[in-house]
Amino acid sequence: MKLNIAGNNLVELAFSEQRNGYLKHNDLNGINRPGYAKEKFRFLGPVDPFTEKTLYENYEIIAENLKVYPKVVVYPRGTNLPGGHSGFYSSSSHEIQIVDAYYLISTLAHEMRHAYQYIYLPDLFFADRITSAKEYYQARIELDARQYERHYCIYREYFDEYESCEYSESQIKLFLTGKITAQDIGVDNHYYLENPQYPKVVSRNYHEDQRGSYVEVRKPIQISSESRPTKSKSMYVNSNIKFWIMFLFWPITLLWFSFKFLQRACVWFIDFISDLWFDLRYDKGGFMKKILIILSILLAIIVGIGVLSF
């Protein structure tokens, strides 16, 4: 049983986003910083050693696939999370809460996909209206996360867990068509009535610019050229002062720009090495392509230097 990992497969899509440069790491001012799985997990009860090892292994794969590195809190079996769910992602703390269960990897993949949505697709994350259990299950972010967890189970060949996800999906369809109740699938509809979420307009670069969420209340008013306010004199004075300070203390300015450039270069280099290491372990074809590109660039530089030296 193999799924053709192409086209609409979300795991392969994330790989292709990385290869094409569309999915770039965003550290969210440090809280999404890459790290070892053992550093990210906190267990609040006893967990089977095999389960713990499997969680660590799959966390690192999913984290590199989606470029998200949230903290994870694992509760003991029997714990009741709000709403009757087995997992939650908190965007404010970039933390996942999951309850230990027999099939746990799909839950981890599901919640880490929510982290991906929040960081890289915020305009979709905020665009859903969720005021009931039915709206929750029909929301785009939830449909996407459920699809990703199923694709990931197939990708990792966890076929039993995939079948469990498919069964859950069939139960959700029965609930959405009114054949069974929310209570039958273990979901508390009152939770959504008490914690509603309304759609907001959010820019795609919401997190890239680190400016916080933007909610559009009304359309901007167009101002004619005659009534458009002119820049005040103080604004020009302030800009001139900044320019002369930077000019007079040019060694410090140059050092500051060099530091910022070096910082960006280090982040890019770490991401690049991380991608190479990940491709070497899980995507040999992508690794060979990158190595060939690097060798081609180095060869072109050597040839160019040789031509210029003659």
C-alpha positions in Angstrom: 0.0 0.0 0.0 1.7 3.1 -1.2 0.4 6.6 -1.8 1.8 8.5 -4.8 3.5 11.3 -3.0 2.9 14.0 -5.6 0.1 16.4 -6.6 -2.2 17.0 -3.7 0.0 15.3 -1.0 0.6 17.8 1.7 3.9 16.3 2.9 5.5 16.3 -0.5 4.0 19.8 -1.1 5.9 21.1 2.0 9.1 19.4 0.6 8.6 21.2 -2.7 8.0 24.5 -1.0 11.3 24.2 0.7 13.1 23.2 -2.5 11.6 26.1 -4.4 12.4 28.6 -1.6 8.8 29.3 -0.7 8.9 27.9 2.8 11.6 29.6 4.8 12.2 29.3 8.5 10.5 32.0 10.6 11.7 31.9 14.3 8.9 34.2 15.6 11.3 36.2 17.7 13.0 33.0 19.0 10.0 30.9 20.1 10.1 28.8 16.9 13.9 28.2 17.1 15.0 24.8 15.8 16.1 22.3 18.5 16.3 18.7 19.4 13.0 16.9 20.0 14.1 16.0 23.6 14.4 19.7 24.3 10.9 20.4 23.1 8.9 17.7 24.9 7.6 17.7 28.4 5.8 14.6 29.8 3.4 15.0 32.7 3.0 11.3 33.3 4.6 7.9 32.5 4.9 7.1 28.8 6.0 3.9 27.2 9.7 4.1 26.1 8.8 3.0 22.5 6.1 5.7 22.4 8.6 8.3 23.6 11.2 7.3 21.0 8.6 7.3 18.2 7.4 10.8 19.2 10.9 12.2 19.1 11.6 10.6 15.7 8.4 11.8 14.1 8.6 15.3 15.7 12.0 15.9 14.0 10.6 14.8 10.6 7.5 16.9 10.8 9.3 19.9 12.2 11.8 19.9 9.3 9.0 19.2 6.8 6.9 22.2 8.0 9.6 24.4 9.5 7.9 24.6 12.8 9.4 23.7 16.2 6.8 24.1 18.9 7.0 22.9 22.4 5.0 19.8 23.2 3.3 18.8 26.5 2.1 15.2 26.7 -0.6 14.4 29.2 -1.2 10.9 30.6 -4.0 8.8 29.2 -7.5 9.6 30.4 -6.8 13.4 30.6 -9.7 15.5 29.4 -8.7 18.5 27.3 -11.2 21.3 26.7 -13.9 20.5 24.2 -13.2 16.8 24.3 -10.3 16.9 21.9 -7.1 14.9 22.1 -4.8 17.8 21.1 -4.6 21.6 21.0 -2.1 24.1 19.6 -1.7 27.4 21.4 -0.5 30.1 19.0 0.4 32.6 21.8 2.9 30.2 23.4 3.7 28.1 20.3 2.9 25.1 22.4 1.1 21.8 21.6 -0.9 19.8 24.2 -1.7 16.2 23.4 -3.0 13.3 25.4 -1.2 10.0 25.3 -3.0 7.4 23.2 -2.5 4.3 21.2 -2.4 6.3 17.9 -0.5 9.4 18.8 1.6 10.3 15.7 -1.4 11.5 13.7 -2.4 13.8 16.6 1.1 15.2 16.7 1.1 15.7 12.9 -2.3 17.4 13.1 -1.4 19.9 15.7 2.0 20.7 14.1 0.1 21.4 10.9 -1.9 24.0 12.9 1.4 25.6 13.9 2.4 25.7 10.2 -0.9 27.3 9.3 -0.6 30.0 12.0 3.0 30.9 11.0 3.0 30.6 7.2 -0.7 31.0 6.3 -2.1 33.4 8.8 -4.6 34.9 6.3 -6.3 31.5 6.1 -5.8 30.8 9.8 -7.9 33.9 10.8 -10.4 33.6 8.0 -12.7 31.0 9.5 -15.9 31.5 11.6 -16.1 28.8 14.3 -19.1 29.1 16.7 -20.1 25.4 16.8 -18.7 21.9 16.5 -20.0 21.6 12.9 -18.3 24.9 11.8 -15.1 23.6 13.5 -15.0 20.4 11.5 -15.8 22.2 8.3 -13.3 25.0 8.8 -10.5 25.1 6.2 -7.7 24.9 8.8 -9.2 21.8 10.3 -9.8 20.1 6.9 -6.2 20.8 6.0 -4.8 19.5 9.3 -6.8 16.3 9.1 -5.7 15.8 5.5 -2.0 16.4 6.5 -2.2 13.8 9.3 -3.6 11.1 7.0 -1.0 11.9 4.3 1.8 11.8 6.9 0.7 8.4 8.2 0.8 7.1 4.6 4.2 8.8 4.0 5.6 7.1 7.1 3.8 3.8 6.3 1.8 3.9 9.6 -1.1 2.1 7.8 -3.0 1.0 11.0 -3.0 4.6 12.2 -4.1 5.8 8.7 -7.1 3.4 8.9 -7.9 4.9 12.4 -7.8 8.4 10.9 -10.1 7.3 8.1 -12.5 5.8 10.6 -12.5 9.1 12.5 -13.2 10.9 9.2 -16.2 8.7 8.5 -17.6 9.5 12.0 -17.1 13.2 11.3 -19.1 12.9 8.1 -21.9 11.1 9.9 -21.9 14.0 12.5 -21.9 16.7 9.8 -24.9 15.0 8.0 -26.8 14.8 11.3 -26.8 11.0 11.6 -24.9 11.1 14.9 -24.5 13.8 17.6 -21.4 15.7 18.7 -21.5 13.7 22.0 -21.3 10.5 20.0 -17.9 11.4 18.7 -16.7 12.8 22.0 -16.9 16.5 21.2 -18.5 19.1 23.4 -20.5 21.6 21.3 -20.9 24.0 24.2 -17.1 24.6 24.2 -17.4 26.4 20.8 -20.5 28.3 21.8 -18.5 29.6 24.8 -15.3 30.2 22.9 -16.3 31.4 19.4 -13.8 32.5 16.8 -14.8 35.0 14.1 -13.1 35.7 10.8 -10.5 38.5 10.5 -8.6 40.0 7.6 -4.9 39.3 8.1 -2.0 40.0 5.7 0.0 37.0 4.5 3.3 38.6 5.9 1.7 38.9 9.3 4.5 37.0 11.0 7.3 37.8 8.6 7.2 41.4 9.6 6.6 40.6 13.3 4.0 43.4 13.5 1.1 41.6 15.1 -2.3 40.8 13.6 -4.0 43.3 11.4 -7.8 43.5 11.4 -9.5 45.5 8.7 -12.4 47.3 10.2 -13.4 49.4 7.2 -12.2 50.3 3.7 -9.5 53.0 3.6 -10.8 56.4 2.6 -9.3 57.8 -0.6 -7.9 61.3 -0.2 -7.6 63.7 -3.1 -4.2 65.2 -4.0 -5.5 68.7 -2.9 -6.5 67.6 0.6 -3.6 65.1 1.2 -1.6 66.3 4.3 2.0 67.3 3.6 4.9 66.0 5.6 5.7 68.1 8.6 8.9 70.0 9.0 9.8 68.0 12.1 9.8 64.7 10.0 12.5 66.2 7.7 14.5 67.4 10.6 14.4 64.0 12.3 15.5 62.2 9.1 18.3 64.7 8.6 19.5 64.2 12.2 19.6 60.5 11.7 21.5 60.8 8.5 24.2 63.1 10.0 24.5 60.9 13.1 25.1 57.8 10.9 27.5 59.8 8.7 29.6 61.2 11.6 29.8 57.8 13.3 30.2 55.8 10.1 32.5 53.1 11.7 29.7 52.2 14.1 27.2 52.3 11.3 29.3 50.1 9.1 29.8 47.7 12.1 26.1 47.6 12.7 25.3 46.8 9.1 28.0 44.1 9.0 26.6 42.5 12.1 23.0 42.4 10.7 24.4 41.0 7.4 26.4 38.3 9.3 23.3 37.5 11.4 21.2 36.9 8.3 24.0 34.9 6.7 24.3 32.7 9.7 20.5 32.0 9.8 20.5 31.2 6.1 23.6 28.9 6.4 22.1 27.0 9.4 18.8 26.6 7.5 20.7 25.4 4.4 22.8 22.8 6.3 19.6 21.7 8.1 17.9 21.2 4.8 20.8 19.2 3.4 21.0 17.0 6.4 17.2 16.4 6.3 17.4 15.6 2.5 20.3 13.2 3.1 18.1 11.2 5.6 14.7 11.3 4.0 14.9 12.7 0.4 18.0 11.3 -1.4 16.9 12.7 -4.7 16.6 16.3 -3.4 20.0 15.9 -1.6 21.7 14.8 -4.9 20.1 17.7 -6.8 21.4 20.2 -4.2 24.9 18.7 -4.2 25.0 18.9 -8.0 23.9 22.5 -8.0 26.6 23.4 -5.4 29.3 21.6 -7.4 28.1 23.4 -10.6 28.3 26.8 -8.9 31.8 26.0 -7.5 33.0 24.8 -10.9 31.6 28.0 -12.6 33.4 30.1 -10.0 36.7 28.3 -10.5 36.4 28.5 -14.3 35.5 32.2 -14.0 38.6 32.9 -11.9 40.8 31.0 -14.2 39.5 32.9 -17.3 40.0 36.3 -15.5 43.5 35.3 -14.4 44.6 34.7 -18.0 
